Amino acid sequence: MPKFGIEIEGLDDIINQLDELGADIKEVAEKALKATHEYVTNEVENAIKPHKYTGATEKSIKRKSEIDWNGSVAESHVGFDISKGGLPSIFLMYGTPRMKKDQKLYNAIFGKKTNEKIRQIQEDIFFDAIRKVGG
């Protein structure tokens, strides 16, 4: 299951600035990761629609954003829950010898456009936080 963290150029400087301004960095990071999860989940839900043989793979989409903290590192799991019927998503995204991969589904999680959009969402949230606390 893919994990997303915060991928902003100059993140250390932004965190230092937020810290100096007295902002709750953990809260801002969680907001950015929740927005990331929401965006990717929406993309995955749209891309999985053609694959409705049983509906089990679609049901395995991680719709609830859960942020995992390990020290100062936060991650959000996105995509499909393999243990809850999401295993076919791997075959759909990467293909098999008899089946072409679904590029749209793959791109919904790993694509360049998705990564650029995530970076923009996260930057907006962090810079909005700086503006709100007076930077």
Helices and strands as residue ranges (DSSP letters): E 3-4, H 11-20, H 25-48, H 56-59, E 67-70, E 73-77, G 82-84, H 87-94, H 103-110, H 112-132
